[in-house]
């Protein structure tokens, strides 16, 4: 039963990364591709109907950990208390920057929120990438399953790890580049004219950074976490996930060069899904690796809830996620296609 819940957790995170990833990316590139107020409003309108619904999947992932793996929830939320608080504040700031921007027409008000939106989006991408980096590398769990790490290390050889250190910052930078590429493809898919052209050009440039960073983090990940190589060697079928990531990245470049925005965006989805699934397939059965003493690691077996709770929770989880999936499908179907001119019915937010 714990394996089922592990798969559900990974699925929730994967859907969140793909869906909320493009609106985070749209925020990162907001001021890079939009030259006028109309274009900035167009970027916001491209994500306006769906961005808040996308974040439901992050809540689903958090609820899944709480229900199925309470020991991991307790350890991670206490050990990462400060980063989690920063993450929550960034989510709040990003949300209000979208909602408050058009409430008042003022030469200070609008530019302030226009600056806060990309800044909070970029920092969110960094912290989400850093969280994944800490998960892959492991944390210094003690015999009671608790840990503490400084917010950053002093970046000296042999000085120990921090929540922000060389490896986790590298993963954070890779997350920013990947989501910026994902967001640029989404904006190109939803817009036309000069804004679409600039989004395509930016995507072509960022692709090279994503390709280089993918090679770097792959090499460093195998170096800092030996479990990855052992898991992939024990389960050869798991190589499908990194292969899917590489294929997605290659297909993305191919379709981007031919102006096929929809196919390029789907290839970006395949890349993100492949990278995330590769990390979790490589870590399995670990959920929170111990960097100091591997035997202290929290796994799907030693951190699971009781059988009764897992069986009962599965019924409610499936019912709730069925509703979330139906709502998500309706939203994307309802607002499919290019943005309509402002003022038309169904023209979007902004």
Secondary structure, 3 states (H helix, E strand, C coil): CHHHHHHHHHHHHHHHHHHHHHHHHHHHCHHHHCCCHHHHHHHHHHHHCCHHHHCHHHHHHHHHHHHHCHHHHHHHHHHCHHHHHHHHHHHHHHHHHHHHHHHCCCCCHHHHHHHHHHHHHHHHHHHHHHHHHHHHHCECCCCCCCCCCCCECCCCCCCCCCCECHHHHHHHHHHHHHHHHHHHHHHHHHCCHHHHHHHHHHHHHHHHHHHHHHHHHHHHHHHHCCHHHHHHHHCHHHHHHHHHHHHHHHHHHHHHHCCCHHHHHHHHHHHHHHHHHHHHHHHCCEEECECCCHHHCEECCCCCCCHHHHHHHHHHHHHHHHHHHHHHHHHHHHCCCCCCCCCCCCCCCC
